[in-house]
Amino acid sequence: MSVPNDGTIPRLLHEAAERDPGGVWLRADDGELGFAGARAQVARIAWALRDARVGRGDLVLVTARTTPPYVLCWLALMTLGAVCVPVNPRSTRTELAGLLRQAEPYVIITDAGLRGLVEDAREDAGKAATLLDVADLVGDWTAAGTDPAGRPLPPASVLPEDLAVLIPTSGTTGRSKLVMQTHRAYTMAGEGFPYWLGLTAEDRLMTSLPLFHINAPAYSVLGSLACGAGLITLPRFSASGFLDAARRHGATEFNAIGAMLEILMRQPERPGDADTPLRLCYTGPAPAKDRQLEIERRFGLRVVVGYALSESPYGLIWPHGTRPYGTLGAPRQHPRLGVVNHARVVGEDGREAALGEPGELLLRNPAVTPGYWGMPEETAKILDDGWLRTGDLVTAGADGMYTFVARKKEVLRRRGENLSPLEVEQTVEAHPDVRECAVIGVPSELSEEEVKAFVVPAPGARPDPAELRAWTAERLAAFKVPRYWQLVDDLPRTPTARVAKHRLPAGRTPDEYDAGG
């Protein structure tokens, strides 16, 4: 079997299979698969995709569920040098059609449960992409057989600078931005993650995070391959069953985003909450120090805080063995390449901010995105002479640690997902009884934000907030649908006639409609 090029995703799989061919890598409730078996499965799936005429540089949209078959299909696409466009399987028909028009994929990989929705979206988009079923490609994911030495991986000549993934992420324009990421970025993230957390081949990484983000594929999937650890996939996050799953599979580490830790803390406390193999949790942003200590005491583990974004998995992290509570840590570095990641804090005027002075965080490293697919103007806004403008405001400390202050960009964060207020506003404004809508983030009891919509009725109309919520839920994924709704006569304006969202009440009001969490 040919050895893939250095700095590519296939190389991590190949080296893991060479180091420990008999070791068990992938685990789920319906079976397990070893390192060599995974390489064999990936080779077989890659040939099936090759037979479907998928090759280097082809865009393939994947309705990415967090299951072993989807993980193996993703690795097969990476082996071929194809470019994966992983999408949220909870996307609506309208959202999928928009992504199909934007990315124009050559092939779509989906499953029986989503096939009808995908077919409808494909028809709406007017695209002729070929549909492949993940079950047909993978079959029994646990039955890989022996490594097919007589039929090596399809030749693809994958290079570190080749595009690997286009990550859909909400933007302030309402249109999804497709973040271009390379094999080099993913490989560096996979090699760095065990180094940052102190993970070894004795660990088992458990993830319920979605494969359509960068976290699970780059850190959990590739991190486990890089250090020879096991990987456990859960199809979804279930607070009531999470600790039992960790015990069942022997998990020692998991990644948490959004409100996951707070949701776990809200479960009824049981005497055995700390009686699991779990020893590490990677999360961001940082909980308050006292709350973090409560979490660690209850579950008997250590929380490591970091910061990254789709545009670069090399952000900030607590240096190994340190506990700089309340901070995002220092720039992440690579275990083999050394110091490759640099950070700056700049003010509105572009000058370097003083220590303790808030400013925008800029990053420069080899894992920074080349930009947004098909959006040169948006790309120019975030890339400045090799520096990535993160859109997040931080302060730098004398100890080299950075502390989060606020988001400069308007994108909201809810339930671990980014969403564009403009996209929600445009959807609500399409209702015949609505003249105008403004959407903001308001405090949430689960951390991050809840979404509130201020609606100006059309002349002579008096829309029902419950009906507006149902209208929006038919057209947008659930995490984008506002929880709070308030009818108003008008919206506050700036001198230039823009909506002054900072003047909208972020607190609860007696006349608002609460649709519940």
DOLUMDREN-873668 format. One record per residue (C-alpha): x, y, z. Coordinates in nm, 2 decimals. Example, Ala and Ser with C-alpha at 12.3 -4.5 7.8 and 13.67 -1.06 7.14 Angstrom:
<donus>
DONU, east, north, up
DONU, 1.23, -0.45, 0.78 $
DONU, 1.37, -0.11, 0.71 $
</donus>
This chain:
<donus>
DONU, east, north, up
DONU, 0.00, 0.00, 0.00 $
DONU, 0.14, 0.34, -0.10 $
DONU, 0.22, 0.58, 0.18 $
DONU, 0.02, 0.91, 0.15 $
DONU, 0.21, 1.24, 0.13 $
DONU, 0.33, 1.41, 0.45 $
DONU, 0.08, 1.66, 0.60 $
DONU, -0.23, 1.50, 0.47 $
DONU, -0.53, 1.33, 0.63 $
DONU, -0.47, 0.99, 0.46 $
DONU, -0.12, 0.98, 0.61 $
DONU, -0.26, 0.99, 0.96 $
DONU, -0.48, 0.69, 0.90 $
DONU, -0.20, 0.50, 0.72 $
DONU, 0.05, 0.56, 1.00 $
DONU, -0.20, 0.47, 1.27 $
DONU, -0.27, 0.14, 1.09 $
DONU, 0.11, 0.07, 1.06 $
DONU, 0.18, 0.14, 1.43 $
DONU, -0.10, -0.07, 1.57 $
DONU, -0.28, -0.28, 1.31 $
DONU, -0.45, -0.50, 1.56 $
DONU, -0.56, -0.22, 1.80 $
DONU, -0.93, -0.12, 1.83 $
DONU, -0.99, 0.24, 1.70 $
DONU, -1.35, 0.31, 1.63 $
DONU, -1.62, 0.22, 1.88 $
DONU, -2.00, 0.27, 1.88 $
DONU, -2.30, 0.10, 2.04 $
DONU, -2.33, -0.12, 1.73 $
DONU, -1.97, -0.25, 1.71 $
DONU, -1.61, -0.17, 1.68 $
DONU, -1.33, -0.15, 1.42 $
DONU, -0.95, -0.17, 1.44 $
DONU, -0.70, 0.06, 1.29 $
DONU, -0.60, -0.17, 1.00 $
DONU, -0.97, -0.26, 0.95 $
DONU, -1.06, 0.11, 0.92 $
DONU, -0.79, 0.15, 0.66 $
DONU, -0.93, -0.14, 0.47 $
DONU, -1.28, -0.01, 0.49 $
DONU, -1.17, 0.34, 0.38 $
DONU, -0.98, 0.18, 0.08 $
DONU, -1.29, -0.01, -0.02 $
DONU, -1.52, 0.29, 0.01 $
DONU, -1.27, 0.50, -0.18 $
DONU, -1.28, 0.25, -0.47 $
DONU, -1.66, 0.26, -0.46 $
DONU, -1.65, 0.64, -0.48 $
DONU, -1.39, 0.62, -0.75 $
DONU, -1.62, 0.39, -0.95 $
DONU, -1.88, 0.66, -0.91 $
DONU, -1.63, 0.90, -1.08 $
DONU, -1.54, 1.09, -0.76 $
DONU, -1.18, 1.22, -0.78 $
DONU, -0.94, 1.48, -0.67 $
DONU, -1.09, 1.82, -0.63 $
DONU, -1.45, 1.71, -0.68 $
DONU, -1.70, 1.87, -0.43 $
DONU, -1.91, 1.62, -0.24 $
DONU, -2.19, 1.73, -0.01 $
DONU, -2.24, 1.50, 0.29 $
DONU, -2.53, 1.51, 0.53 $
DONU, -2.29, 1.45, 0.82 $
DONU, -2.43, 1.25, 1.11 $
DONU, -2.19, 1.15, 1.39 $
DONU, -2.18, 0.78, 1.31 $
DONU, -1.90, 0.54, 1.21 $
DONU, -2.02, 0.50, 0.85 $
DONU, -2.01, 0.88, 0.80 $
DONU, -1.66, 0.90, 0.96 $
DONU, -1.53, 0.63, 0.72 $
DONU, -1.69, 0.80, 0.42 $
DONU, -1.52, 1.13, 0.52 $
DONU, -1.18, 0.96, 0.54 $
DONU, -1.24, 0.79, 0.20 $
DONU, -1.32, 1.13, 0.04 $
DONU, -1.00, 1.27, 0.20 $
DONU, -0.81, 0.97, 0.05 $
DONU, -0.93, 1.05, -0.30 $
DONU, -0.85, 1.42, -0.26 $
DONU, -1.21, 1.51, -0.30 $
DONU, -1.35, 1.82, -0.12 $
DONU, -1.61, 1.74, 0.14 $
DONU, -1.90, 1.98, 0.21 $
DONU, -2.04, 1.85, 0.54 $
DONU, -2.39, 1.99, 0.61 $
DONU, -2.61, 1.98, 0.92 $
DONU, -2.86, 1.69, 0.87 $
DONU, -3.12, 1.91, 1.05 $
DONU, -3.11, 2.16, 0.76 $
DONU, -3.44, 2.23, 0.60 $
DONU, -3.52, 2.18, 0.23 $
DONU, -3.47, 2.56, 0.17 $
DONU, -3.14, 2.56, 0.34 $
DONU, -3.01, 2.25, 0.16 $
DONU, -3.12, 2.40, -0.18 $
DONU, -2.93, 2.72, -0.10 $
DONU, -2.61, 2.52, -0.02 $
DONU, -2.65, 2.31, -0.34 $
DONU, -2.67, 2.63, -0.55 $
DONU, -2.38, 2.78, -0.37 $
DONU, -2.14, 2.48, -0.37 $
DONU, -2.27, 2.30, -0.68 $
DONU, -2.14, 1.96, -0.56 $
DONU, -2.07, 1.68, -0.80 $
DONU, -2.21, 1.41, -0.56 $
DONU, -2.43, 1.40, -0.25 $
DONU, -2.38, 1.13, 0.02 $
DONU, -2.68, 1.09, 0.24 $
DONU, -2.89, 0.82, 0.41 $
DONU, -3.24, 0.67, 0.38 $
DONU, -3.38, 0.90, 0.64 $
DONU, -3.28, 1.21, 0.46 $
DONU, -3.30, 1.10, 0.09 $
DONU, -3.65, 1.24, 0.03 $
DONU, -3.55, 1.58, 0.17 $
DONU, -3.23, 1.59, -0.03 $
DONU, -3.41, 1.49, -0.35 $
DONU, -3.66, 1.77, -0.30 $
DONU, -3.38, 2.02, -0.23 $
DONU, -3.19, 1.91, -0.53 $
DONU, -3.50, 1.96, -0.75 $
DONU, -3.55, 2.31, -0.60 $
DONU, -3.18, 2.40, -0.67 $
DONU, -3.20, 2.27, -1.02 $
DONU, -2.88, 2.06, -0.97 $
DONU, -2.81, 1.72, -1.11 $
DONU, -2.57, 1.60, -0.84 $
DONU, -2.55, 1.22, -0.81 $
DONU, -2.70, 1.08, -0.49 $
DONU, -2.51, 0.80, -0.30 $
DONU, -2.64, 0.62, 0.01 $
DONU, -2.39, 0.59, 0.29 $
DONU, -2.53, 0.25, 0.38 $
DONU, -2.46, 0.12, 0.02 $
DONU, -2.11, 0.26, 0.03 $
DONU, -2.01, 0.12, 0.37 $
DONU, -2.23, -0.18, 0.44 $
DONU, -2.15, -0.34, 0.77 $
DONU, -1.89, -0.09, 0.90 $
DONU, -1.75, -0.35, 1.15 $
DONU, -1.68, -0.61, 0.88 $
DONU, -1.37, -0.47, 0.71 $
DONU, -1.19, -0.80, 0.66 $
DONU, -0.81, -0.78, 0.60 $
DONU, -0.62, -0.49, 0.47 $
DONU, -0.64, -0.52, 0.09 $
DONU, -0.27, -0.52, 0.02 $
DONU, -0.33, -0.63, -0.34 $
DONU, -0.56, -0.33, -0.41 $
DONU, -0.39, -0.03, -0.26 $
DONU, -0.56, 0.30, -0.19 $
DONU, -0.66, 0.47, -0.52 $
DONU, -0.38, 0.70, -0.63 $
DONU, -0.48, 1.06, -0.57 $
DONU, -0.15, 1.26, -0.52 $
DONU, -0.31, 1.45, -0.23 $
DONU, -0.10, 1.74, -0.12 $
DONU, -0.09, 1.93, 0.22 $
DONU, -0.21, 2.25, 0.05 $
DONU, -0.51, 2.08, -0.12 $
DONU, -0.86, 2.17, 0.00 $
DONU, -1.01, 1.91, 0.22 $
DONU, -1.33, 2.06, 0.34 $
DONU, -1.57, 2.35, 0.28 $
DONU, -1.72, 2.42, 0.62 $
DONU, -2.06, 2.59, 0.61 $
DONU, -2.08, 2.86, 0.87 $
DONU, -2.34, 3.14, 0.91 $
DONU, -2.23, 3.49, 0.80 $
DONU, -2.37, 3.84, 0.86 $
DONU, -2.49, 3.85, 0.50 $
DONU, -2.74, 3.57, 0.56 $
DONU, -2.57, 3.36, 0.30 $
DONU, -2.36, 3.07, 0.43 $
DONU, -1.99, 3.12, 0.41 $
DONU, -1.80, 2.81, 0.30 $
DONU, -1.47, 2.81, 0.49 $
DONU, -1.20, 2.65, 0.29 $
DONU, -0.97, 2.43, 0.49 $
DONU, -0.67, 2.23, 0.38 $
DONU, -0.53, 1.89, 0.45 $
DONU, -0.24, 2.07, 0.63 $
DONU, -0.48, 2.25, 0.87 $
DONU, -0.66, 1.93, 0.96 $
DONU, -0.35, 1.73, 1.00 $
DONU, -0.18, 1.99, 1.21 $
DONU, -0.49, 2.00, 1.43 $
DONU, -0.49, 1.62, 1.47 $
DONU, -0.12, 1.61, 1.56 $
DONU, -0.16, 1.91, 1.80 $
DONU, -0.46, 1.80, 1.99 $
DONU, -0.30, 1.51, 2.18 $
DONU, 0.00, 1.73, 2.25 $
DONU, -0.21, 2.01, 2.39 $
DONU, -0.41, 1.78, 2.62 $
DONU, -0.15, 1.52, 2.71 $
DONU, -0.34, 1.23, 2.53 $
DONU, -0.18, 0.90, 2.46 $
DONU, -0.26, 0.56, 2.30 $
DONU, -0.42, 0.46, 2.63 $
DONU, -0.69, 0.72, 2.60 $
DONU, -1.04, 0.69, 2.44 $
DONU, -1.18, 1.00, 2.29 $
DONU, -1.56, 1.02, 2.29 $
DONU, -1.75, 1.27, 2.07 $
DONU, -2.12, 1.35, 2.02 $
DONU, -2.03, 1.67, 1.84 $
DONU, -2.13, 1.71, 1.48 $
DONU, -1.91, 1.61, 1.19 $
DONU, -2.02, 1.92, 1.00 $
DONU, -1.81, 2.14, 1.23 $
DONU, -1.43, 2.14, 1.25 $
DONU, -1.41, 2.02, 1.62 $
DONU, -1.50, 1.65, 1.59 $
DONU, -1.32, 1.57, 1.26 $
DONU, -1.00, 1.77, 1.33 $
DONU, -0.96, 1.71, 1.71 $
DONU, -1.14, 1.38, 1.80 $
DONU, -1.11, 1.18, 1.47 $
DONU, -0.77, 1.29, 1.36 $
DONU, -0.64, 1.34, 1.71 $
DONU, -0.72, 0.98, 1.80 $
DONU, -0.54, 0.86, 1.48 $
DONU, -0.24, 1.08, 1.55 $
DONU, -0.17, 0.94, 1.90 $
DONU, -0.32, 0.59, 1.85 $
DONU, -0.61, 0.65, 2.09 $
DONU, -0.96, 0.50, 2.06 $
DONU, -1.25, 0.70, 1.91 $
DONU, -1.61, 0.66, 2.04 $
DONU, -1.89, 0.82, 1.84 $
DONU, -2.23, 0.90, 1.99 $
DONU, -2.50, 0.99, 1.73 $
DONU, -2.62, 1.28, 1.95 $
DONU, -2.56, 1.45, 2.28 $
DONU, -2.79, 1.31, 2.55 $
DONU, -2.74, 1.46, 2.90 $
DONU, -2.92, 1.18, 3.07 $
DONU, -2.71, 0.90, 2.90 $
DONU, -2.38, 1.07, 2.86 $
DONU, -2.20, 0.94, 3.17 $
DONU, -2.34, 0.59, 3.12 $
DONU, -2.20, 0.60, 2.76 $
DONU, -1.86, 0.70, 2.90 $
DONU, -1.87, 0.41, 3.14 $
DONU, -1.99, 0.16, 2.87 $
DONU, -1.72, 0.25, 2.63 $
DONU, -1.43, 0.34, 2.87 $
DONU, -1.41, 0.70, 2.75 $
DONU, -1.13, 0.91, 2.91 $
DONU, -1.18, 1.24, 2.72 $
DONU, -1.46, 1.44, 2.55 $
DONU, -1.50, 1.78, 2.39 $
DONU, -1.78, 2.01, 2.50 $
DONU, -1.92, 2.31, 2.31 $
DONU, -2.19, 2.55, 2.39 $
DONU, -2.41, 2.47, 2.69 $
DONU, -2.31, 2.10, 2.71 $
DONU, -2.14, 2.13, 3.05 $
DONU, -2.42, 2.34, 3.20 $
DONU, -2.68, 2.09, 3.07 $
DONU, -2.49, 1.81, 3.23 $
DONU, -2.47, 2.00, 3.55 $
DONU, -2.85, 2.05, 3.55 $
DONU, -2.91, 1.67, 3.55 $
DONU, -3.01, 1.54, 3.89 $
DONU, -2.69, 1.47, 4.09 $
DONU, -2.61, 1.11, 4.16 $
DONU, -2.35, 0.96, 4.39 $
DONU, -2.17, 0.79, 4.10 $
DONU, -2.13, 1.10, 3.88 $
DONU, -1.75, 1.10, 3.93 $
DONU, -1.73, 0.72, 3.89 $
DONU, -1.64, 0.71, 3.52 $
DONU, -1.31, 0.67, 3.33 $
DONU, -1.34, 1.03, 3.21 $
DONU, -1.03, 1.24, 3.31 $
DONU, -1.03, 1.53, 3.06 $
DONU, -1.28, 1.77, 2.90 $
DONU, -1.18, 2.02, 2.63 $
DONU, -1.41, 2.32, 2.61 $
DONU, -1.44, 2.68, 2.52 $
DONU, -1.51, 2.95, 2.62 $
DONU, -1.41, 2.92, 2.98 $
DONU, -1.66, 2.88, 3.26 $
DONU, -1.62, 3.11, 3.56 $
DONU, -1.35, 2.97, 3.79 $
DONU, -1.59, 2.87, 4.07 $
DONU, -1.82, 2.70, 3.82 $
DONU, -1.54, 2.52, 3.65 $
DONU, -1.42, 2.39, 3.99 $
DONU, -1.78, 2.27, 4.06 $
DONU, -1.79, 2.09, 3.73 $
DONU, -1.45, 1.92, 3.79 $
DONU, -1.54, 1.81, 4.14 $
DONU, -1.88, 1.67, 4.04 $
DONU, -1.75, 1.47, 3.74 $
DONU, -1.40, 1.39, 3.87 $
DONU, -1.22, 1.53, 3.57 $
DONU, -1.00, 1.82, 3.45 $
DONU, -1.14, 2.09, 3.22 $
DONU, -0.90, 2.23, 2.96 $
DONU, -1.01, 2.56, 2.80 $
DONU, -0.93, 2.67, 2.45 $
DONU, -1.03, 2.89, 2.16 $
DONU, -1.05, 2.82, 1.79 $
DONU, -1.27, 2.88, 1.49 $
DONU, -1.35, 2.72, 1.16 $
DONU, -1.11, 2.96, 1.00 $
DONU, -0.82, 2.82, 1.20 $
DONU, -0.81, 2.52, 1.44 $
DONU, -0.49, 2.68, 1.57 $
DONU, -0.62, 2.94, 1.82 $
DONU, -0.55, 2.95, 2.19 $
DONU, -0.53, 2.69, 2.46 $
DONU, -0.43, 2.66, 2.82 $
DONU, -0.06, 2.54, 2.82 $
DONU, -0.03, 2.18, 2.94 $
DONU, -0.02, 2.16, 3.31 $
DONU, -0.14, 2.52, 3.38 $
DONU, -0.47, 2.65, 3.51 $
DONU, -0.51, 3.02, 3.40 $
DONU, -0.87, 3.04, 3.50 $
DONU, -1.09, 3.28, 3.31 $
DONU, -0.86, 3.30, 3.01 $
DONU, -0.85, 3.14, 2.67 $
DONU, -0.49, 3.05, 2.71 $
DONU, -0.19, 3.12, 2.49 $
DONU, -0.13, 3.05, 2.11 $
DONU, -0.13, 2.68, 2.03 $
DONU, 0.19, 2.53, 1.89 $
DONU, 0.28, 2.21, 1.71 $
DONU, 0.46, 1.92, 1.88 $
DONU, 0.70, 1.87, 1.59 $
DONU, 0.72, 2.20, 1.40 $
DONU, 0.75, 2.41, 1.72 $
DONU, 0.64, 2.77, 1.73 $
DONU, 0.41, 2.82, 1.42 $
DONU, 0.13, 3.02, 1.57 $
DONU, 0.14, 3.39, 1.65 $
DONU, -0.13, 3.62, 1.80 $
DONU, -0.18, 4.00, 1.81 $
DONU, -0.44, 4.23, 1.96 $
DONU, -0.52, 4.54, 1.76 $
DONU, -0.75, 4.83, 1.81 $
DONU, -1.00, 4.99, 1.57 $
DONU, -0.72, 5.20, 1.42 $
DONU, -0.50, 4.90, 1.35 $
DONU, -0.24, 4.98, 1.62 $
DONU, -0.12, 4.72, 1.87 $
DONU, -0.34, 4.73, 2.18 $
DONU, -0.17, 4.77, 2.51 $
DONU, -0.17, 4.49, 2.77 $
DONU, -0.52, 4.48, 2.92 $
DONU, -0.67, 4.69, 2.64 $
DONU, -0.95, 4.53, 2.44 $
DONU, -0.89, 4.47, 2.08 $
DONU, -0.95, 4.23, 1.79 $
DONU, -0.76, 3.90, 1.81 $
DONU, -0.55, 3.83, 1.50 $
DONU, -0.38, 3.49, 1.43 $
DONU, -0.11, 3.39, 1.19 $
DONU, -0.03, 3.02, 1.14 $
DONU, -0.01, 2.76, 0.86 $
DONU, -0.36, 2.64, 0.95 $
DONU, -0.54, 2.96, 0.86 $
DONU, -0.80, 2.93, 0.60 $
DONU, -0.73, 3.03, 0.24 $
DONU, -1.06, 3.21, 0.26 $
DONU, -1.43, 3.17, 0.18 $
DONU, -1.54, 2.97, -0.13 $
DONU, -1.65, 3.20, -0.40 $
DONU, -1.64, 3.51, -0.18 $
DONU, -1.33, 3.71, -0.25 $
DONU, -1.46, 4.03, -0.09 $
DONU, -1.55, 3.85, 0.23 $
DONU, -1.21, 3.68, 0.22 $
DONU, -1.04, 4.01, 0.20 $
DONU, -1.22, 4.13, 0.51 $
DONU, -1.06, 3.85, 0.73 $
DONU, -0.72, 3.80, 0.58 $
DONU, -0.46, 4.08, 0.62 $
DONU, -0.11, 4.01, 0.50 $
DONU, -0.12, 3.66, 0.64 $
DONU, -0.31, 3.75, 0.96 $
DONU, -0.66, 3.62, 1.03 $
DONU, -0.90, 3.87, 1.17 $
DONU, -1.10, 3.66, 1.41 $
DONU, -1.38, 3.92, 1.48 $
DONU, -1.34, 3.85, 1.85 $
DONU, -1.24, 4.11, 2.11 $
DONU, -0.98, 4.00, 2.37 $
DONU, -0.73, 4.14, 2.61 $
DONU, -0.37, 4.02, 2.64 $
DONU, -0.21, 3.97, 2.98 $
DONU, 0.15, 4.01, 3.09 $
DONU, 0.16, 3.63, 3.14 $
DONU, 0.10, 3.57, 2.77 $
DONU, -0.26, 3.46, 2.83 $
DONU, -0.56, 3.61, 2.64 $
DONU, -0.90, 3.68, 2.78 $
DONU, -1.22, 3.69, 2.58 $
DONU, -1.42, 4.02, 2.60 $
DONU, -1.69, 4.01, 2.33 $
DONU, -1.77, 3.92, 1.97 $
DONU, -1.71, 4.20, 1.72 $
DONU, -1.91, 4.03, 1.46 $
DONU, -2.29, 4.00, 1.48 $
DONU, -2.32, 3.62, 1.45 $
DONU, -2.51, 3.48, 1.74 $
DONU, -2.41, 3.16, 1.92 $
DONU, -2.69, 2.93, 2.04 $
DONU, -2.68, 2.56, 2.15 $
DONU, -2.32, 2.53, 2.02 $
DONU, -2.42, 2.66, 1.67 $
DONU, -2.35, 2.99, 1.49 $
DONU, -2.65, 3.16, 1.33 $
DONU, -2.69, 3.48, 1.12 $
DONU, -2.95, 3.73, 1.25 $
DONU, -3.00, 3.85, 0.90 $
DONU, -3.10, 3.50, 0.78 $
DONU, -3.37, 3.48, 1.05 $
DONU, -3.49, 3.83, 0.98 $
DONU, -3.53, 3.77, 0.61 $
DONU, -3.72, 3.45, 0.68 $
DONU, -3.96, 3.62, 0.92 $
DONU, -4.00, 3.92, 0.69 $
DONU, -4.12, 3.69, 0.42 $
DONU, -4.44, 3.64, 0.62 $
DONU, -4.72, 3.85, 0.46 $
DONU, -4.82, 4.00, 0.80 $
DONU, -4.47, 4.12, 0.88 $
DONU, -4.33, 4.46, 0.77 $
DONU, -3.99, 4.44, 0.94 $
DONU, -3.80, 4.22, 1.19 $
DONU, -3.49, 4.26, 1.40 $
DONU, -3.32, 3.97, 1.57 $
DONU, -3.08, 3.99, 1.87 $
DONU, -2.92, 3.76, 2.12 $
DONU, -3.04, 3.77, 2.47 $
DONU, -2.90, 3.61, 2.79 $
DONU, -2.97, 3.24, 2.83 $
DONU, -2.99, 3.04, 3.15 $
DONU, -2.78, 2.77, 2.97 $
DONU, -2.49, 3.01, 2.88 $
DONU, -2.44, 3.14, 2.53 $
DONU, -2.75, 3.32, 2.39 $
DONU, -3.12, 3.28, 2.32 $
DONU, -3.27, 3.44, 2.02 $
DONU, -3.53, 3.71, 2.03 $
DONU, -3.72, 3.86, 1.74 $
DONU, -3.87, 4.21, 1.74 $
DONU, -4.15, 4.22, 1.48 $
DONU, -4.31, 4.52, 1.32 $
DONU, -4.65, 4.41, 1.17 $
DONU, -4.75, 4.50, 0.82 $
DONU, -5.01, 4.78, 0.79 $
DONU, -5.35, 4.65, 0.92 $
DONU, -5.21, 4.32, 1.04 $
DONU, -5.17, 4.17, 1.38 $
DONU, -4.96, 3.85, 1.34 $
DONU, -4.98, 3.58, 1.60 $
DONU, -4.62, 3.52, 1.74 $
DONU, -4.70, 3.14, 1.77 $
DONU, -4.78, 3.14, 1.40 $
DONU, -4.47, 3.33, 1.32 $
DONU, -4.26, 3.08, 1.51 $
DONU, -4.42, 2.79, 1.32 $
DONU, -4.36, 2.97, 0.99 $
DONU, -4.00, 3.02, 1.07 $
DONU, -3.96, 2.66, 1.20 $
DONU, -4.07, 2.53, 0.86 $
DONU, -3.80, 2.72, 0.69 $
DONU, -3.50, 2.72, 0.93 $
DONU, -3.32, 2.47, 1.14 $
DONU, -3.45, 2.45, 1.50 $
DONU, -3.15, 2.63, 1.66 $
DONU, -3.22, 2.94, 1.44 $
DONU, -3.58, 2.98, 1.54 $
DONU, -3.63, 3.26, 1.79 $
DONU, -3.75, 3.16, 2.14 $
DONU, -3.88, 3.51, 2.23 $
DONU, -4.11, 3.72, 2.01 $
DONU, -4.22, 4.07, 2.06 $
DONU, -4.45, 4.28, 1.85 $
DONU, -4.34, 4.65, 1.83 $
DONU, -4.48, 4.95, 1.65 $
DONU, -4.13, 5.05, 1.51 $
DONU, -3.76, 4.98, 1.55 $
DONU, -3.51, 5.22, 1.69 $
DONU, -3.28, 5.38, 1.42 $
DONU, -2.93, 5.52, 1.40 $
DONU, -2.88, 5.86, 1.23 $
DONU, -2.81, 5.67, 0.91 $
DONU, -3.15, 5.49, 0.93 $
DONU, -3.00, 5.16, 1.03 $
DONU, -3.17, 4.95, 1.30 $
DONU, -3.01, 5.04, 1.63 $
DONU, -3.01, 4.69, 1.78 $
DONU, -2.81, 4.80, 2.08 $
DONU, -3.12, 5.00, 2.19 $
DONU, -3.35, 4.70, 2.17 $
DONU, -3.42, 4.55, 2.52 $
DONU, -3.21, 4.24, 2.58 $
DONU, -3.40, 4.16, 2.90 $
DONU, -3.73, 3.99, 2.95 $
DONU, -4.04, 4.20, 2.88 $
DONU, -4.40, 4.13, 3.00 $
DONU, -4.55, 4.15, 2.66 $
DONU, -4.32, 3.91, 2.48 $
DONU, -4.41, 3.56, 2.36 $
DONU, -4.19, 3.28, 2.50 $
DONU, -4.20, 2.97, 2.28 $
DONU, -3.99, 2.77, 2.53 $
DONU, -3.64, 2.63, 2.49 $
</donus>
